[in-house]
Amino acid sequence: MRKLLLIGIGVGDPDHLTVQAIDAVHQVDVFFVIDKGPEKADLAALRTEICRRHRPDGGYRTVELHDPDRDRTPDDYRSAVQTWHDQRAAIYEQAITETLGADKCGAFLVWGDPAIYDSTLRIIEQIIATGRVALDLEVIPGISSIQVLAARHRIALNRIGEAVHITTGRNLAAGLIPEHGDVVVMLDGTCAFTTVTEPVDIYWGAYLGTPQELLISGPLHEVNEEIQRTRAEARAAHGWIMDIYLLRRSRTL
């Protein structure tokens, strides 16, 4: 049976690979790499560097897969995402069937952790559910951007006895935030923090774990414009941006 590994590789620093992830990399015969176009070539380059560093003698193949275009401003968000997942599933299934031998091991190197706001695991489960391809699936956890954000700002992610809510910029902009606890916001392409009116502190980071890493923190009303400006300049310079932030209600711990 084909074996497939989803290996969490952290968010930019090759040193963030766990020992388990490094051991998994050594098992792989075929690495499937998603080509997201020239703007995000840096992400593909990191995966190449991980393979080069941890498999210096080679012994593996790399198969590039074109990422299908996605509607970023759909009227029906869930339907658009499902369509995108269906397209990805078809591409992945064809590549696995055609390039991975029946007794070989393939892998996707997943940014961050495969279980936190990443679609790869859902897509592979969708492929397995069809019954057309038998796969022995294993998920290798990785260091997430949430962990790196807290470490870089030298803060504990949660306060004593309180919850941390993880959500998206889309949900934050819609007002879908809990009454109590703090909020980690991922996948925010529209600076949804600008919609927050209550007093909060923000701990913001972009390109975490890379030489381009950016960090800003402070009361939101004081650093709001600085984050927007810094984010816009960085996106223009690099052609892409991956950022995350923690919103912490301003009160005594």
N, C-alpha and C positions, 0 to 999 in steps of 0.2 A: 504494500500500500504506500502511496505517496505520503511523505511527511511534510507538513507545512508549519513553519515557525513565524509568529508575529513577535518581533524583537523590539522592545522599547529601547531607544538609543539616546534618551535625554533630549535636551533642547538646544544643543549647539556645541557643547564642549565634548570632544571625543573621550576625555577622561571620565565623563559621567557614566560610561557603560559599566554595569555591574559585572562581577565575576561570572555570574550566570549568563549574562548576555554575551560576554566574550566567549565562553564555552560554547554557546549556541552558534555563534558566528563560525566557529571551527567545524561545525557539522554540515554546513550548507554547501550544496552542489550548485544551486542556481539562486541568485539574488534577483528579485523583481523590483525594479526601480521605476517610480512614476515620474514621467517627464511632464512638468507643469509649465513648460515654456521658458524662454530666455530670462524673463524677469525673476524667476525663482531658481535659476541655475545654481545659486549658492547652496540650496538645500540638497540638490542632487550631488554637488561636489562634496558635501560633508559625508554623505553615505559612501561615496567612492573612497574618501580618506579613511573612513572606518574600516572598510574592507582591506585597503592597502596596509594600514597599520597592524591589523590583527590577523591578516592572512597574507603576509609578505611573500610567501612562496607560491601564491596563486592556488590553482586547483579548483577554481570555481568559474562559473559563467555569470554574466550580468545580462538580464533581459529588460530592455526599456519598454515601458508601456505608456502610451499617450493618454493623458487625463482628459476626458471629454469636457467640452464646454458646459458651463453651468449658468443658469439664470440667477443673477444675484439680487434682483428686485422683483420677484414673482408676486402675483396676487395671492396665490395659494402656496405658502412656503413649504408645508409638509409634502404636498404633491410634487413640487419641483425637486425637493431633495430626494424623494423616492425615485423619480425619473432618473436623476443623476446616479443614484445608487444602482439602479437597474442597468444603466449603460456601463458603469464601472464593472459590475458583476460579469457582464458578458465579455468584456475585454480581459478581465482576470481569468475567467474560466477557460477561455480560448488559449491564453498564454500558458496556463498550468498544464492543460491537456497536451499542447503541442511541444512544449519545451522541457517538461519535467518528467523524467522516466518513472516507471511504475514503482521502483524501489529507491528512488532518490529523495533528497531533502531540499525543499525550497524555502525561501524566506522573504518576508517584507520587513524592511527596517523602518519602524514606525517612530515618527517624531514624538518625543515625550513618552507617555505611557499609553499602550494600546486601549486601555479601558476608560480613558478620560477624554471626552470630546474628540474622538477620532472615529472615522467611519470604517476603517479597514476590517475590524472584527465583525461588524454587522454584515459587511459585504461578503466576507468569506463564509459566514454562517448561512447567508442566503444561497450561496453556491452549493454548500453541503446539503441544504434542504431540498434541492432539486433531485438529488440522488444520481446525478449524471457523473459526478466525480467523487470517488472515495478518498477522503483526506484524513490523516491522523494529525489533528490540529493541536498545537501547543502555543500558549501565550507566555511570553517572558516580560515581566513588568519592567518599567523603566522609570527614571527620575523625571517627574513632571515639572512643567513650568511653574506650577503652584508651589512646589517645594523650593525651587530655585529662587523664586520671587521672595519668599520669606527669608531664605538664607542670605540673599544679597542685601536685603534691607535690615538684616539682623533683628528680626522680630519673630515672636511665636505666632503661628497662624491663628490660633484660637485664644480667647481670653478664658479665665478660670470659670469652668462650669458652663460655658456658653457654646453655641453652635456656630458653624461657618457654612454659609450657603454658597454653592457654586452654581453660577448661571451664565447666561450669554448677554451680550450687549443688546440684542433684540428684546430679550425679556426685561432687562433693566429699563430700557426706553419705554416699554409698555407699562411700567410701574409694578412689575411682578417681583417684588422684593419682600422678604419676611419682615415682620414687625420687630422681631428681636434677633440679635446676633449680627455678625458682620458678613460681608458679601465679597466673594471673589468673582471677578467678571472676566470671561474669556470670549474670544471671537467677536470683538467689538470693532466693527469697521467704521462706525459713525460717531465716535466719541460720546457714547451714551451717558457718560458721567456728567455731561453738561446739563442733563435733565434733572439731576439731583438737587433738591433745594434745602434739605435738612443739613445741619452742621455735621460734616464727616471729615475724617482725615483720609487721604489717598496715598497708597504705596504703589507706584506705577513702574513698570519695567518693560523694555523692548529689546529684542535680539539677545535675550538672556543666554548666558553661557558662551557667547561669541565675542570676538574682539570689538565688535560694534555695540556692545551692550550699553544701554541707556537706563538711568535710574532717576526718578524724581519722587519726592514725598513731601507731605505737609498738609495743612488745612486745604481742602478742595477749593474754597473760594480764593485762596491766595495763589495756588499753583495751576489752576484750571487753564488759563491762557498759555502758560509756559509749556504745559504738556501738549496742548493742541498745536502750538507752534513747533515744538521739538519733533512731534510726531509727523507733521506735514513735511518738514525739512528732511527728516530721515527717509520717509517714503519716497520723496522726490529723488534723493541721492541714490537709494538702493533699488528702487523699482518695486519694492514690497516691504511689508512690515508685519511682524508678529509681536503683539504686546498683550499684557495682562495686568490687572491691578486688583488690589484689595481696598475696599471701602470700609472704614472702621468708624463707627459712630463716636463722635467726640464727647467723651466723658471720662471720669476718673476710673482707672482699672480697679 
